[in-house]
Amino acid sequence: MEKASRKRATGSTQMNSVSSRSHAICTLTVTIAPLETSSGSSNDNNESSSSPRNHVMRAKLTLVDLAGSERIKRTGAEGARMKEGININKGLFVLGQVVSALSELGQSGKTSRSASNNSHIPYRDSKLTRLLQDSLGGNSRT
């Protein structure tokens, strides 16, 4: 985490001397599987292979630190800083659209997989939402 934090882009603007210029995403994947015994099997008393003791559980935890949205006029950003601000704002805007579309689906009782063609979730409209797609929709808790 410290190594990633050191690589995170920061820069100064008129509003903030150490403004984060990027989003940070940390994904932890945890797999829990039964231990193997010396005989090479995890069954202690000849249980069937479909027993819960042989079940492998996987979980994914995604920690996200979003860069703040910016008003270009207030920050006084120009050139590359202005482009960074535009990209940050675009990613946050699209994230808002995705969350809004998913909440509308949730209110209608549909899932993102069973949605009709009329309800489009704009995951592909930004890199941020593309990276977070499996954490936002489907069988996830946000």
C-alpha positions in Angstrom: 0.0 0.0 0.0 2.8 2.4 0.8 4.6 1.7 -2.5 1.4 2.4 -4.4 0.8 5.5 -2.4 4.2 6.8 -3.3 3.5 6.3 -7.0 0.1 8.1 -6.8 0.1 11.3 -8.9 -0.3 14.5 -6.9 0.1 18.1 -7.9 -0.7 21.6 -6.7 -3.6 23.7 -7.7 -4.9 27.1 -6.5 -7.3 25.2 -4.2 -5.0 22.5 -2.8 -1.2 22.3 -2.6 -1.2 18.5 -2.6 -4.1 17.6 -4.8 -4.5 13.9 -5.8 -4.4 13.7 -9.6 -5.5 10.1 -9.8 -7.9 7.5 -8.3 -6.4 4.7 -6.3 -7.8 1.2 -6.4 -6.7 -1.7 -4.2 -8.2 -5.1 -4.9 -7.7 -8.0 -2.4 -8.8 -11.4 -3.5 -9.2 -14.0 -0.7 -9.6 -17.7 -1.3 -10.6 -20.1 1.5 -10.1 -23.8 0.8 -10.1 -26.9 3.0 -6.7 -28.1 4.1 -5.3 -31.2 2.5 -4.6 -34.1 4.8 -1.5 -36.4 4.4 -3.6 -38.8 2.3 -4.2 -36.0 -0.2 -7.8 -35.6 0.6 -9.6 -33.1 2.8 -12.2 -35.7 3.9 -11.6 -37.0 7.4 -14.4 -39.5 7.5 -15.1 -40.4 3.8 -17.7 -37.7 3.2 -18.9 -37.2 -0.3 -16.9 -34.7 -2.5 -19.9 -32.3 -2.6 -19.9 -31.8 1.2 -19.5 -28.2 2.5 -16.1 -29.0 3.8 -14.8 -29.3 0.3 -16.3 -26.0 -0.8 -13.8 -23.3 -1.9 -14.9 -19.8 -1.0 -13.7 -16.8 -2.9 -14.2 -13.1 -2.0 -13.0 -9.9 -3.5 -12.6 -6.7 -1.6 -12.0 -3.5 -3.6 -10.9 -0.4 -1.8 -11.2 2.8 -3.8 -9.9 6.3 -3.0 -11.4 8.7 -5.6 -9.7 11.9 -6.6 -12.0 14.9 -5.9 -13.9 16.6 -8.6 -12.7 20.0 -9.7 -13.9 23.2 -11.1 -11.3 24.3 -13.7 -11.9 28.0 -13.0 -11.3 27.7 -9.3 -8.2 25.5 -9.5 -6.6 27.7 -12.1 -5.4 24.6 -13.9 -3.9 24.9 -17.4 -2.4 22.5 -19.9 -1.7 19.0 -18.5 -3.3 19.8 -15.1 -6.5 20.9 -16.8 -6.6 17.7 -18.9 -6.1 15.6 -15.6 -9.0 17.5 -14.0 -11.2 16.9 -17.0 -10.5 13.2 -16.9 -11.0 13.0 -13.1 -14.4 14.8 -13.6 -15.4 12.5 -16.4 -14.7 9.3 -14.4 -16.6 10.6 -11.4 -19.5 11.7 -13.7 -19.7 8.3 -15.3 -19.5 6.6 -11.9 -22.5 8.6 -10.9 -24.4 7.6 -14.0 -23.5 3.9 -13.4 -24.7 4.1 -9.7 -27.8 5.9 -10.7 -28.6 3.3 -13.5 -28.0 0.4 -11.0 -30.2 2.0 -8.4 -33.0 2.4 -10.9 -32.6 -1.3 -11.8 -32.7 -2.2 -8.1 -35.9 -0.2 -7.6 -37.5 -2.0 -10.6 -36.5 -5.4 -9.2 -34.2 -6.4 -12.0 -30.6 -7.3 -11.9 -27.9 -5.9 -14.2 -27.8 -9.3 -16.0 -31.5 -9.6 -16.5 -32.1 -5.9 -17.6 -34.0 -5.3 -20.8 -32.3 -3.5 -23.7 -33.9 -0.2 -22.6 -31.7 -0.1 -19.4 -28.1 0.4 -20.3 -25.4 0.5 -17.6 -22.5 2.7 -19.0 -19.6 0.8 -17.5 -17.5 1.2 -20.7 -17.7 5.0 -20.7 -14.7 5.4 -18.4 -11.6 3.5 -17.3 -12.7 3.8 -13.7 -16.1 2.2 -14.1 -14.6 -0.5 -16.4 -12.2 -1.4 -13.6 -15.0 -1.4 -11.0 -17.6 -3.1 -13.1 -17.7 -6.5 -11.3 -17.6 -4.7 -7.9 -20.6 -2.5 -8.8 -23.0 -4.8 -10.6 -23.9 -8.4 -10.5 -23.6 -10.3 -7.2 -21.8 -7.7 -5.3 -22.4 -5.6 -2.2 -21.4 -1.9 -2.4 
